[in-house]
Amino acid sequence: TIAAFIHYCEFGGKPIAKKNDVYPSYFTYDFNINNPAKYHQKVVDEGYLEEAPVSSSLQQLKVDQLKQILSSNGLSDKGKKDALIQRIVDEVETASLNLEKVYIPTDKGWEHLKRYDYLFKVKKYGIRFDEYEAQQKKIQSTRSNDVIWQILNAKFNEYNMARDFGLARNELYNKAL
């Protein structure tokens, strides 16, 4: 479940929300996390996520908000979003902006995510986490694609033998992805 939060914060960082309903529903349904805001803080406290640079916090703002910051500081508000953010970082005392902190993966977080990357791959194939872990132990492989292939192949064969060709076709399709 730690990997779910690292994955969630992977691109651009995410703030610790004040309300749980801000978080994606898959935290509850797929990972059994009933209080995502509290768990998000736990992942930060354990060193898997760290505060991102101020540019990541600015990236969370809308262009109109960025332009307002620039205008109120007597700076040009012309340009694309990335240029506006860079101008703010270069020219504005960002501590005075009271920006919401966002968090990105640490090296420890990236290592953890790498180890549990299968959590995000298996879902698209309809493979349960426990099914994956059992197959991983059985074939003693650390390569997620090898484990997934073994599971899909076994399901394909099982459905073919049972003459359930519709389900077999679905597994064949999954193998082609």
C-alpha positions as a printed NumPy array, in Angstrom:
array([[  0.   ,   0.   ,   0.   ],
       [  2.969,   2.33 ,   0.462],
       [  3.682,   1.835,  -3.237],
       [  0.194,   3.134,  -4.067],
       [  1.006,   6.499,  -2.496],
       [  4.437,   6.666,  -4.09 ],
       [  2.836,   5.938,  -7.456],
       [  0.144,   8.574,  -6.769],
       [  2.82 ,  11.216,  -6.046],
       [  5.152,  10.093,  -8.81 ],
       [  4.406,  12.834, -11.353],
       [  4.638,  16.377, -10.019],
       [  3.905,  15.513,  -6.413],
       [  0.68 ,  15.644,  -4.417],
       [ -0.315,  17.505,  -1.262],
       [ -1.584,  15.734,   1.826],
       [ -5.289,  16.384,   1.474],
       [ -7.444,  17.65 ,   4.304],
       [-10.35 ,  15.416,   3.238],
       [-10.24 ,  11.744,   2.352],
       [-12.629,  12.098,  -0.591],
       [ -9.941,  13.99 ,  -2.527],
       [ -7.939,  10.786,  -2.96 ],
       [ -8.655,   8.294,  -5.739],
       [-11.193,   5.633,  -4.789],
       [ -8.748,   2.832,  -5.674],
       [ -6.957,   3.509,  -2.369],
       [-10.031,   2.184,  -0.578],
       [-11.2  ,  -0.427,  -3.065],
       [ -7.899,  -1.927,  -4.203],
       [ -5.623,  -1.295,  -1.222],
       [ -8.038,  -1.204,   1.735],
       [ -6.849,   2.247,   2.879],
       [ -9.811,   3.804,   4.668],
       [ -8.101,   7.014,   5.786],
       [ -5.87 ,   8.033,   2.86 ],
       [ -4.927,  11.456,   4.294],
       [ -3.579,   9.872,   7.471],
       [ -1.808,   7.143,   5.511],
       [ -0.299,   9.729,   3.15 ],
       [  1.239,  11.468,   6.182],
       [  2.56 ,   8.107,   7.415],
       [  4.305,   7.485,   4.086],
       [  5.944,  10.918,   4.373],
       [  6.935,  10.287,   8.005],
       [  8.542,   6.964,   7.071],
       [ 10.743,   8.655,   4.459],
       [  9.187,   7.347,   1.253],
       [  8.058,  10.831,   0.202],
       [  9.65 ,  14.23 ,   0.737],
       [  8.634,  17.822,   0.233],
       [  8.949,  18.785,  -3.412],
       [ 10.611,  21.939,  -4.739],
       [  8.407,  25.033,  -4.781],
       [  8.04 ,  24.687,  -8.561],
       [  6.014,  21.507,  -7.967],
       [  3.683,  23.391,  -5.623],
       [  3.303,  26.123,  -8.231],
       [  2.525,  23.495, -10.864],
       [ -0.614,  22.636,  -8.867],
       [ -1.98 ,  26.174,  -9.416],
       [ -4.015,  27.321, -12.397],
       [ -2.499,  29.745, -14.903],
       [ -4.799,  32.559, -13.682],
       [ -3.472,  32.091, -10.143],
       [  0.127,  32.185, -11.373],
       [ -0.565,  35.363, -13.349],
       [ -2.094,  36.969, -10.268],
       [  1.049,  36.199,  -8.238],
       [  3.197,  37.743, -10.948],
       [  1.005,  40.838, -11.336],
       [  0.869,  41.457,  -7.599],
       [  4.679,  41.383,  -7.57 ],
       [  4.974,  43.83 , -10.497],
       [  6.183,  41.191, -12.941],
       [  5.073,  40.309, -16.45 ],
       [  2.272,  37.746, -16.555],
       [  2.867,  36.777, -20.191],
       [  3.903,  33.329, -21.319],
       [  3.078,  29.679, -20.93 ],
       [  2.61 ,  27.995, -17.58 ],
       [  6.187,  26.713, -17.279],
       [  7.572,  30.179, -18.042],
       [  5.257,  31.748, -15.443],
       [  6.389,  29.234, -12.829],
       [ 10.05 ,  29.839, -13.613],
       [  9.555,  33.611, -13.361],
       [  7.927,  33.209,  -9.945],
       [ 10.722,  30.92 ,  -8.72 ],
       [ 13.377,  33.361,  -9.994],
       [ 11.799,  36.661,  -8.977],
       [  9.339,  36.188,  -6.091],
       [ 10.004,  35.431,  -2.429],
       [  8.1  ,  32.131,  -2.557],
       [  8.018,  31.692,   1.233],
       [  5.545,  34.575,   1.373],
       [  3.123,  32.781,  -0.954],
       [  2.01 ,  30.205,   1.641],
       [  1.854,  27.477,  -0.975],
       [  0.508,  24.054,  -0.125],
       [  3.358,  21.563,   0.265],
       [  3.443,  18.715,  -2.2  ],
       [  5.379,  15.504,  -1.799],
       [  7.443,  13.48 ,  -4.257],
       [  9.219,  10.11 ,  -3.922],
       [ 12.576,   9.907,  -2.165],
       [ 15.276,   7.467,  -3.294],
       [ 13.847,   5.054,  -0.716],
       [ 10.423,   5.603,  -2.276],
       [ 11.664,   4.937,  -5.802],
       [ 13.314,   1.697,  -4.673],
       [ 10.097,   0.599,  -2.973],
       [  8.036,   1.45 ,  -6.048],
       [ 10.414,  -0.494,  -8.262],
       [ 10.063,  -3.542,  -6.011],
       [  6.252,  -3.396,  -6.1  ],
       [  5.649,  -2.218,  -9.665],
       [  3.554,  -5.313, -10.308],
       [  0.737,  -3.841,  -8.191],
       [ -0.052,  -1.461, -11.013],
       [  0.476,  -3.922, -13.855],
       [ -1.661,  -6.808, -12.619],
       [ -4.824,  -4.751, -12.299],
       [ -5.156,  -4.212, -16.028],
       [ -5.014,  -7.98 , -16.57 ],
       [ -7.583,  -8.846, -13.92 ],
       [ -4.995, -10.629, -11.789],
       [ -5.39 , -10.541,  -8.014],
       [ -2.402,  -9.482,  -5.911],
       [ -2.401, -12.732,  -3.93 ],
       [ -2.553, -14.722,  -7.176],
       [  0.481, -12.82 ,  -8.473],
       [  2.476, -13.293,  -5.271],
       [  1.738, -17.019,  -5.169],
       [  2.863, -17.452,  -8.792],
       [  5.958, -15.347,  -8.141],
       [  6.993, -17.685,  -5.32 ],
       [  6.203, -20.736,  -7.433],
       [  8.372, -19.761, -10.405],
       [ 10.891, -17.82 ,  -8.274],
       [ 11.087, -14.847, -10.601],
       [ 11.488, -11.178,  -9.756],
       [ 10.481, -10.035, -13.236],
       [  6.852,  -8.973, -13.09 ],
       [  6.249,  -9.567, -16.803],
       [  7.38 , -13.208, -16.462],
       [  4.995, -13.8  , -13.564],
       [  2.086, -12.117, -15.362],
       [  2.773, -14.147, -18.509],
       [  2.749, -17.409, -16.528],
       [ -0.607, -16.534, -14.924],
       [ -2.211, -15.514, -18.223],
       [ -0.876, -18.615, -19.943],
       [ -2.243, -20.902, -17.2  ],
       [ -5.662, -19.226, -17.368],
       [ -5.706, -19.506, -21.161],
       [ -4.931, -23.228, -20.975],
       [ -7.474, -23.8  , -18.203],
       [-10.271, -22.093, -20.167],
       [ -9.351, -23.927, -23.364],
       [ -9.452, -27.296, -21.605],
       [-12.846, -26.4  , -20.138],
       [-13.956, -25.436, -23.67 ],
       [-14.815, -21.945, -22.421],
       [-13.493, -20.277, -25.549],
       [-14.805, -16.809, -24.748],
       [-12.734, -16.603, -21.578],
       [ -9.787, -18.226, -23.347],
       [-10.025, -15.543, -26.045],
       [ -9.989, -12.847, -23.344],
       [ -6.779, -14.273, -21.877],
       [ -5.254, -14.473, -25.341],
       [ -6.119, -10.803, -25.777],
       [ -4.506,  -9.993, -22.403],
       [ -1.367, -11.84 , -23.47 ],
       [ -1.211,  -9.672, -26.601],
       [ -1.262,  -6.407, -24.609]])
